Amino acid sequence: MNHLPEVLKILEGALKSNAQMAVNYANLLAEKLESEGGGQFAKLIREKISRAPRQLFSTAGTVNPLPVDSESRFNLADETRPILEQVDVVLDATTTARIDEFVSCIKRADELITAGVGISPSLLLYGPPGCGKTILAKHVAARLELPLLTARCDTLVSSFLGATSKNIRALFDHTASRPCVLFLDEFDSLAKARDDKQELGELKRVVVSLLQNIDALSSNTVLIAATNHPQLLDPAAWRRFAYRIEIPVPDSNQRRLLLQSRLGRLAPVKALDSLVELSEGLPGAIIEQAAYDAVRATVLSDRKEISAADISRRLIRAQDGERPMSVEDEMRLLRERAPHFFDYRTLNELFGVSLRRIGQLFKDQKEV
């Protein structure tokens, strides 16, 4: 049966006397029917909604406001509507296949339910910082054409006893009432291992509350969590996710694609192989930042092509952790890592140091 998940959510809303939930999913059903050429059926659904008594819900077709913390009155989540064309992700083949499978399970949920296997649309992303976990959550939401609710940990976690668990419950209740993707970034801040003796009892109760709310989620609610510290997660949290995908630092092919797409028409094509090598081990976010900085510098200096030395310098400094160093030490680092890019004249132009001084500094090295 087509659109069985939406029908079940409408029925669930009706049985719970939650008219807003039923309306939200009825509107989603109308949108899907319209996109599939069933405009007449979509119109009938919307007409039925428009005739419903106004006292049942605030405004036909709208959703309840985002839940807020009772003390600060700040929203517990931020809502965005990612657009696929604006969410560019570069993944390896294995990760791409797993994400495609996750999205397909949700889009074809009616077939899986009919086959008796159902779905569990929960995804845990883990890996080093800057490797694309957040952008990947946006990518999934965009492919599903659903709004993305990103939990705000600074508001969700309260200093008041029991308030954090209440906030978690309020956020999950809101998520269950509407079509959306719930994204729990920095997941380890909420689901930290309960065997950590340094943690207070209140924080351990938060983990229990979080796990119970995840268990209570409908099979139609899409949940994505991300962490930079998978080793800190409570073992029980891992078992709550049907899909667990590690996002590592990009390989050479991914780094090449990243550099080509971010540098665009200004890319120093002949130096691309060297740039791919120099960026080894760097997360995608750092490579992207270095590339965009190089593009800005090129545009502002009215050059037609990015200087290979400029982008190389940025990548090498990122590799080195951007630690403070003297001009002489930086020139030594650049010459050590990429002597073919940093001859004496290039160093002279970059740092304003005389050729004589550079020659003295590298008197034991041959000019490349």
N, C-alpha and C positions, 0 to 999 in steps of 0.2 A: 504493500500500500504506500503510495507516494505521500510524503509530508506527514508521516505518522508521528514523528517527534513533536511537531508543532501542535498536532491535534491532541496529543497526550498532555502537553503543557497547558493548552486551553482548558482541557477537562480537569486537570489538577487545580487550576485557578478557580474554576467553578465550584469544585468540591470543597475547596478551602475558603469559599466565600471571598476570594481575592479577585474582585472584578478587574482591578488594574493589571494584574498578572495575565488574566484571560485576554484583555484588550491588547496588551503588549504583544503577545504571541499570535493573536488573530491578525494584527497588523503585519507581523513578520510573514505569516502565511500568505496574506494578500500580496505582499511585495514579491514573494517567491513565485506565486501563481502568475503575477503580471509579467515577471521577467521570462517566464516560460510560455508566454502567449495566451495565458488564461485571464486576460483583462476583464472579461465579463464576470468571471467568478470573483475576482479581486474586488470589483465594483460592488457586487452583492454583499461581500463581507464588510466592506467599509460602510455601506448603507445601513447594515444591521447595527454596526457599532454606533453610528451617528444617531440612531433612534433610541439608544439605550437611555434610561433615566440618568440625568446628570448627577444625582446624588450618589450614584454608585462609584464614581471616580471623578477626580478633579477636572480633567479635560480629556475628551476623547482623543486617543492617539498619543498622549503624552505619557511620560514615565514619572514615577515618584522622584522627588529630589534626592540627591545623594545623601546618605546618612552622615551625621556629624558627631564629633566627640561632645559629650554632654558638658564638659568643663570649658574647653577652648572654643567650641562651636565651629571648629574648622572641619572641612570635609574629610571623610576617612579615605577617600580615593579621588583621583583625578580622572576625568573622562576625556578621551580623544577618539577621533574617527580616522584611523590610518587609511591612506589611499595607496593602493598597490604600486602605482607608478612612482610614488614618492618614497617608497621603502625598498631600497636597493640592498640586497644581501648577497654575499659571496660565500658559498659553502662548498665543502668537499662533497664528492658523489655519495658517500655513505650517509652523511647527515641530511643531504637533500632528499634521499630516498625515504629516510625515516620521517622527515617533516611532511613529505608528500603523502605518506601512508596515514599519518595522524590527521591531516586535513581531509583526506578521502573518507576516513572512518566517520568523521562528523558530517560531511556532506551527503554520505550515502547511509546515514544512520537507519533510515526506514528499511532498507534492504537487509541490514544486519539484524535489526529487531525482528523482522519477518523470518529470518533464518534461525532465530532463537539464540543468537550469541550476544546481542545487545552491544553497547559501546561504553567506554569509560574514557571520556575526553579530558584526561589529565596528563600534563606534560611537565617534567622537571628538567630544566636546563642547568648544567653546571660546567665550570671551567674558569680559567684565569680572567681577571678583569679586562675589559676592552675587546673581547673576542666576539661580540655581537649578540649576546643573549637578549638584551632589551630590544634591539632592532628586530630580532627574530620573532619576539612576541608581537610586535607591531605588524610584522609580515604575515603571521598566522591570522591575526584579527582582520587584516586587509583582505586576505584571500577568502575568509569566511564572510566578509562584508558585515562585520559586527563591530559595535563600539568596544573600545578597550578601556577597562576600569583598572587603573594602576593604584594599588593600595599605597597609602602614605604612611610609612612606618613611623615618621615623627609624630603623627597624630594618632595613629592606631595604638601605639604603645603608650600607656598612661602611667603616671606615678601613683595614681590612686588605687587602693586595693580593690581588685575585682573589675576595675573599669576596662582594662585591656580585653578581658574575655567578653565583656558586653559589647565592646566596639567590634570585635571579630564577629560576634553573632549578628550584629546589626548589618555589617557589610555583607556577610554571606546571605542573610535574608533578602537584602536588596538585590543581590546578584541573581538569586533564584527566581525573582519576580519578573525578570526581563531578559530578552535575548542579548547576551554580551559575552565578552571574554574577561575573566578576572585574572589579573596579573599580580602575583606576589613577588616583587623584587626584593633582593636582600633577604631571602627566605630564612637564612640561618638566624636572623634576629628574632624570628618568631618560633622556629622549630629546632632550637638548640638542644643537643643531647641532654637528657634528664639525669645522666650519671655524672654530670659535671658538678663536683662538690662545691665549687665556688658560686654556683647559682643559687638564688633564693627560692624558697618554696613557692612564692607567688609566680615566678617565671616558669616553674615546672607546671603549675596549674594552667598557665597560658598554653603550654604545649598540648596538654590534655584537651583543653577547649578547642584549640585549632584542629586537632585530629578528629574530634567529634563532629565539628562543623564540616570538615571535608567528607567524612563518612556520610553525613546527612544530605550532601549535595545530590540533586537530581542527576541522572545519567545524561541529561541534556545540557547541563551547565559546563561550559568550557573553563577549565582551570589551568593556568600556567604559572609555575614558580621558577625562580632563578637564584642561584647562589654562586659566589666566588669561592666559598669554603665548604665543599661537600663533606669534608671530614668532621665538621662541627654538627651536622644534622643528626637528629634523633633517628635511630634505626627504624622506628615505626613510621616516620615521615616518608622514608623511601618507599615503603610498601603501599602508600596511598596513591602512587602515580603509576598509571599503566605504561607510560612512555618515559624513559629516563635517557637523556641524550647528552653526552659530553661534547662541549664546544671547545676544541683545542685552539692553539695559536695557528694561524693560517699556514698552509704548506706553500711550496714555491709557486705552484700554479695559481693558488688563490692570491698570493702576493702580487703576482704578475697582473692578474685581472683587476685587483684593487688599484694598483698604480696606473694602469692604462685608463681605467674609468675615471679616477679622481684627477689625474693630470690632464686628461683629454687631449685636445689638439696641440697643447703646448708641451707635451711629453718629449723628452730627449730620447728619441727612438733608439739610437745607436747605443745608448748607455743603459737601456732597460735591463739587460741581463745582469749587469753589475749592480744595479739598484735592487733587483730581486735578491741577489746574494747578500747585499748589505743589510737588508731588512729581515734577515732570518731571525726567528725567535721573537719578533715584535708582534704584539696583538694588532688586530685590524684597525682599532680606533687610533692607535699611535701612528700607523702608516698613513691612514686617512688624514690625520691632523698635519703631519709633515708635508703631505702632498698638497693639501689646500693652502698651507702657509707658503709653499714654494710658488703656487699659482698666483697668490696675492702679490708676492714680491715681484714676480715677472710682469704682471699687468701694470703695477704701479711704476715700474722702471721702463715701461714701454718696449720691452723686449718681445721678440717673436717666438722664442723658445725658452723653456726653463733651462737654466744653467745646471748641467750635470753635477757640478761641484756644489751648488746651492742645495739641491735636494739630497745629495750624498752627505753633506755636512749635517743636515737636519736628522737624517736617519742614524748616522754614527753617534751623534750626541744623544739621541733617544736610546740607542743601544747601551750607551754608557751611563744611562740614568740621569742625564742632565745635571750631573754633579758640578759644583763650581770649580773652575780651574783657570790658571793664568793663560794668557795668549800663547806663550811658548808651549805650555803643556797641551793646549788644544791643537796647535799646529803639529806637534809630535803625534798626537792621537790620529789626526786626519791622515798624515803621511804613512803611519803604520797600517791603517785600515784600507786606504785607497790611494796609494801613491800615484796611480795613473790619472787620477782626477786632480790631485793637488801638487802640481809642479810649483816651482819657486814663484813664477809670475802670478799664478792663481792665488797663492797664499799672500803675495804682496797686495793684490787687489782686494782680497777679503779682509785682511787685517791691517793694512796700511803700514806693514813692517817693511823696512828697506830690503832690497835683494841681497845687499851685503850682509845684513844681520841674519837673514834666513840662511844664506850660504854658510855662515859661521855656525849656526845652530845645527845644521845637518852636514857638517864638513866631512863626517865619516861615511856619509851615504852618497851614492851616485844619483845624479839627476835622472828622473825617468822621462 
